[in-house]
Amino acid sequence: MQFLYFLQQTLVWLLTIFWIYQLIISAYALIKFKDKPLITNINHKFLAIIPAYNEEAVIGNLIESLKQQNYPKDKYEIYVIADNCTDNTEQIARDLGAKVFVRHETDPKLKNKGAALRKFFSFILNKKDFDYDAFCIFDSDNIVDSEFFKVMNKHLNQGEDVVQGYRDIKNPDDNWITAGYAIFYWTMNRFYHLARYNAGLSPLINGTGFMVRSDIIKETGWQTDTLTEDIEFSLKRIISGNKLGWAADAIVYDEQPVDFKASWNQRTRWTMGHIQCLKEYTKSLSDAALEKRTLMNLDGLLYMLGSIPMFIITIFLLLINAVFYLTKGMTTAAFTINILKYIVPTFILPIFTGLVVMIIDKKPVKPMAKGLLLFPLFLGSWLLINFGCLFKKNVTWQKIEHTKSVKIDKMDTNKSKSHKQTS
């Protein structure tokens, strides 16, 4: 029993130190720093890349939003990867003036976004007339703010070569599920990505709405093999000692699933991708942290350790507390207090954190009231997903149906109303 007590105290201190560190870094999200100086001052040429699999319901709105960019029209082009499409995605893209790369793939293991990007980059980089300075990658259900390329061009001129844009939600108040996604992303945007950018650490690529300088892809290609190609790419950059950038004003609106089963499948894929990255890159992250001795490399390692490993440690602590209680080694009051120490930070505190983020970032609070109250349910279901993934061997990529046809004009109007209400 003495060993069990020692183990409990050790794990408690590990969790405590980890969360104190996260709290300190998160505080940088509340500090406003001066903008970085420009190294160059030119209009770079961008290529917008859109991997798409049967996305006829939404692909048109994305292309239209890209055509409305406040950026010289001769300085960007749009390419759609029609990935095993059997609907009208390809034709809609061509009719709207986008170029199309058609991919046919029969191997189930290669029917994913990472493989599609790998094949496309192999094609585009070998074109004789290749003249793009950077790639911007979007999901087909996105719509893009008109300032996106202008903002990313500024970051290129500031010397940043991989930059994540602000991932917003185009359907946050559809139901409690989409509200959960919205609060999660809004919180991550400010207290993870912005905080680390301000602290001189590295944010992460967040799936969509990011920019990569073409020279980087020329050097290494797009080499990702996990179910979370965005995290994998980010970790590789961090291991090599390269920071990623963050562009809060380069906004991309993303559609989130309203169906719980679809959401469960999507988040299961994300968790399995994290587990794959954990297995593949933890040693490399540890080696880089020891070799380079920078906080950025340590922070990248802590990001991976803060997912499934911290979840497992928490489960162990709950089990140890239960053993102490059942063997009369802990009073009912002490046991209750110990359980509340996990319940409150995990389920209650995120409600208030989400509310603070919404107020700071001028998000309309009233339409999200129900979503805030049910946010613990969203997080609780994610914990169940994490637990289930500990015993899964494989998860295959499954398409999320996108049907929310929203034009960028509507999002611009909503953004303007939100600003007026909070200014």
N, C-alpha and C positions, 0 to 999 in steps of 0.2 A: 504493500500500500504506500510505503514511503517513496518507492520508485515512481509510482503513479502520480503522486503529489509533485515530485520533482519534474516529471514530464509535463504535467499540467502547467506549472509555473513557467517552464521554458517556452511552451507554446504560447502562453498568454503574453509573455514579453516579446516574442517574435511578432505576434499580431499587433501589439501596442506600438512597437517601433515602426513597423511597416505603415500603420495608419497615421502616426505622427508625421512621418516623412511625407505622406500623401497630402496631409493637411497643410504643411509648410509650403510645398510646391504649389498647391491649389491657390494659396494666398496671392501668388503672382498674377492671377487672373483679374485681380482687383486693382492692379497698378497700371497706369497708363505711361508708356515709354515713348520717347521720340521715335519718329519713323526713321528707318535706316536710310543712309545717303545713297544716291544713285551713283553707280559705277559707270554706266553708259546711259544714253538717252536716245534710243532708237525704237522703232516699231518692228518687233520681231514677227516672223511669220509662223502661224499656228496651224496645226492639223487637228480638227476635232474628230475623235474616233468614237464610234457608237457600236459596240457589240449588240446584236439583236437576234433573238430567236422568236419568231412569230409574234411580233409586236405591232401589228397593223392598227390597233386601237389607240396607241399613244405615240408612235414614232413621229407622226406628222407634227404634233405640237412641239416636240423637242427640236426638230429641224427648223421650224418657224421661229422659235425663240433664238436659235443660233444665228439665223439670218438677220435678226433684229439687233445684233450686237453693236454697241457704240464703239466701233473699231473699224479701221479702213477695210473695206470689203476685199481688196486685193491682198490683204495680209492674213487671210485665213481661208481654209477650205474644210468641207465636211465629208467624212467618209463613214459609211455604214457597213459594218460586217454582217452580211445576211447569213447567219449561222444556222445551216440546216433548215431554213425557213420553208414552210409549206403553205403560207398564206400570202397576203399582198404586201408584206413589209418591203420587199425589194422594189416593187413597182411604185409604191408611195414615195419611197426615198428618191428614186430616179425622177419622178414627176416633180418633186420639190427642189430639184437641182443638186442633190447630194450625189457624190460618187459612191459606187457600191462594190465591195469585195465579197464574192460569194464563196462560202466554205461548205463543203460536204464532208461529213465525218461519220464513219460507221462504228468506230471503236467507242464503246460507252465510257471508257476511262478518259477519253479526250473530248467528250461533249461537255465542255465547261468554258467559262470566260477566259481563264488563264491560257488554255490551249489555243483558243480562238485568237487572242492577242499575240501569242507567240508566232502563229502562222502568218498573221497579218503583218507584223513587223518584219518578218523575213521577206515578205513580198515588197513592202513599201520602201524599205531601206536599200533595196537593190534596183530601184527605178532610176534610170539615167537622169531624169529631170527632178530628182529629189532636192528640195530646197527649203525644207521646214526647219525652223529653229527649235520648236518644241511641240510636244503632243499634249492634248487635253482629252482625257478619257471620261466618258459619260455612260450612264446606264440609259437604256431606251425609254424608260418611264420618266426620266428627268425633264424638267424645263429649267432654263438657264437665265439668270438675271442679265440684263443688257450690258452691265459693266464688267462681266466676267473676264473677257480677254484683255480689256484695258487694265484691270487690276493685276492679272497674271503677268502682263507685259512689264508692269512696274516692278514686280518681284524679280523677274528676269534681269531687269536693269539694275536691281540691287544686288545681283550676284547669286541669287538662290536658284537652284536647279531642279529641285523636286518640291512642289508646293501643293498642299491640300487646301481646297476651298471650303467654304462654310456649307455644310450639308443640312439643309432645312427640309421641312415636310410640307407637301402640298395638300395633304388631307389629315391634319392633326386632330380635328374634332369629329371625324366620322363615327368613331366609337371608342371604348376604353382601350382597345388594342392599339389603334393608331395613336391615341393620346399617349400611351405608354412609350411607344417608339419616339414620339416627338420630345417628351420630357427627357428621355434617356439621351437623345442626340443633342438637345440644347444644353444639357448638363455637361456632356462630354466636350462639346465645342468650346465652352468657356473654361471649365475647371480641369480639363485634361489638355486639349490642344493649345488653346490660348495661353494657359498657365505655363506650359513647357516652352512655348515660343518666347514668351516674355522672360523666362528664367534662363534662356540660352541653352535649353535642352532640345530634344527632338520630338515634335508631334508625330503622328502616324498617318499614313494613307488610310482613308476611310471608305474605300470601296468605289466611290464615284466622285466626279467633280474635282479631279486633281490634274496637275500639270507636271510633265517630265521633260527636261531638256533632251533634245534628240541625240546629242553626243553620248549621253549615258546609255541609251538603248543601243546605239551603234557599238559601244564597247562590249556590252555584256548580253545584249538581246533581252527578251522578256522571259526569264527563266524562273517559273514558279510551278510547283507541283501539288501544293496543298489546296484544300477547299476554301481557304481564305488567302487568295493571292495578294490582296492588298496588305495584310499584316506581314506576310512572308517577304514581300518586296521591301517593306519598311524595315524589317529586322535585318535584312541583308545590308541595307544602307547604313544602319546604325553600327553593325558589326565592323563595317569597313571604315568607321569613323566619320561618316557624313551625316550632318543634320538635315532634317527635312524642314520645309518652311510651312507657314500657315497664313492664309489670306482670308480674313474675316469678312471682307467686302466682296469676295468672289463667290456669290451665292448660287447654289444649285438646289432646286426643290425636287424631292424624291417622293415617290408613292410608296406607302406602306400597306401591307395586307390587312384587310378588315376581318378576314376569316381566321378563327383561332387555330385551326388545323394547319393552314398555310403558314401562319406565324410560328407555330411550334416546329414545323419542318425547317423553316428558314433559320431559326435560332439554333436548332439542333445542328444544322450544317455549320453555322458559325462556331459553335462550341467544339465540334469535331475538328474543324480547321485549326482552332487554338491548340487543341491537344496534339495535332500533327506538328504544328510549329514548335510546341513545347518539346516534343521528342527530338525534332530535327535541329533546333537552334539554341537550346539552353546551354549546351557545352560551348558552342561558339560564342554566345553572348558572355558567358563566364570568362572564357579565355580573353576576349576583347576587353572586358572590364579590368582584368588583372594586368594585361599587357599595356593598355593605353592609359589606365588609371584616370579616366575622366568620369565625371558625374553623368554625362550623357550616356555612356555605355552601361554604367551601373543602372541608370534609370530604365534603359531598354530591357535589361535583365529583370528588374523588379516588375516591369509591366507583365512579363510572361509568368513570373512567380506569383503575381497578384491575382491570377485567374484561377485555374484549377487547383494549384498547390495550396493557396490560402483557403479555398473552399474545403479541401480535404482536411486541413488543419482545424478549421472550425467544426467540422463534423466530429473529429476526434475529441475536441474539447467538450462538445455537448455530450458525447458518450461517456467521457471521464466523469463529468459532473453527475450524470445519471448513475454511474457506478457508485460514486461517493454517497449519493443520496440513498440509494437502495441498500447500501451496507451501513447505514446510520452514521456515515462519516460527514454528513452535511445536514443541517437543519432545513426544514421546509422553507423558512424565510430566506436563508442563504441561497438555497437552490433556485427559488423564484427570482431573486435578485440577479443571480448569475445568468439565468435564461433571458431576463429582460435586457441584460448587457449586450446580448446578441440580437434580440428582436428589435429593440429601439433603433440602433444604427442601421440595421438591415432594411427595416420596413417603414419606420416612422420618420426618421431623419431625412430620407430622400424626398419626402413630400415637401418639407420646408426648403430643402436645397433647390428642388425644382421651382418652387414659388419664387425664391430669391433670384434665380436665373431668369425667369420670365419677367420679373419686374426690372431687373438690370438691363436685359436685352429688349425690353419694350414689346414683349409678346402679350397678346390679349388674354387676360387671366380668366374672365368670366366664362367664355366658351369651353375652357379647359378645366373648370372646377370639378366636374365629375371625374375627368381623367386623373386629376391630382389625387382625389380621394381613393381611386381604384389603382393608383400606381403601385402600391404594395402587392396587389394581386398579379400585376404584370411581372414584377420582380420575383415574386414567389414562384410563378410558373417557370421562370428562367432558372431558378435554383433546382427545380425538379428536372428540368432539361439537363442541367449540368450533372446532376446525380445519375440520371439515366445514361448519359454519354460515357460515364466511367466504365460501363460494362458493355458498350458497343464496340464492335470491331471496325465496321465500315458504314459510311453514310454516302449515298449517291446524290449527286446534284439533282434537284427537282425544280422545275420552272415555277416561278411565282406569277400568277396571272395578273396582268396590269390592265385595268379597264377605266381608270379615273382620267377622263379626258378634260384636262384643265389647261387653258392657255395662259401664257406668261402675263398677258394684260390683267387677268384677274389677280394674280399674285402681286403684281405691282400696285394694284388698287388696294389690296389688303395691307401691304407694307406701308403705304401712304396713310391709311386710316389708323393703323397701329401707332405710327409716329405722332400723328395729331392727337390721339387720345392720351399719350403719355408725355407729350412735350409741354 
